[in-house]
């Protein structure tokens, strides 16, 4: 194998080592999401996001280890499988990034909507169900403080600064809790989005290097066979 092919091999090994580390980091970050979701009375989107991040981290780790071994062994078939797996991984990450940015009916946005619907149903039956989120996110109701007027409930103290409404709307949080929670989740997902985009770029480079190494190994095999003939 020539100098250029050796360099490609070493770069591919380095890239897959970096992918392994980032895969482990994503798993840890996803677990952090799941722990946050477990602390909430009603899971609202964080469990879906956490599960997706952990799953993606595991897949990245497995593919990176496979690619590392394929490069060391210079096995053409394994290198070809690695390149195909990386291309599929890139497409999956682009889908996850789309879900994280815009949401889908069955994904993160759907989970948030369903979670707040359950909370509001509980609020209609027993006042205070939204209190945890109202105090934490400085919000009121699902869409706004006017939600309480619709169901003929008094605005709770959890909707007000320092839990004191004092019969004045100036102390009432105007924003709805669903919108504020989406902002909170977007901020937490920002790290995931940045890492994911870096991975997509790195994986595209890794796929090119994998194909180059595969071609080099195949060409070397043909030359060796030609010498023996």
ABEGO torsion letter per residue (X at the ends): XBAAAAAAAAAAAAAAAAAAAAAAAAAAAAAAAAAAAAABABBBGAAAAAAAAAAAAAAAAAAAAAAAAAAAAGBAAAAAAAAAAAAAAAAAAAAAAAAAAAEBAABAAAAAAAAAAAAAAAAAABBGAAAAAAAAAGBBEAABAAAAAAAGBBBBAAABBGGBAGGBAAABBABBAAAAAAAAAAAAAAAAAAAAAAAAAAAAAAAAAAAAAAAAAAAAAAAAAAAAX
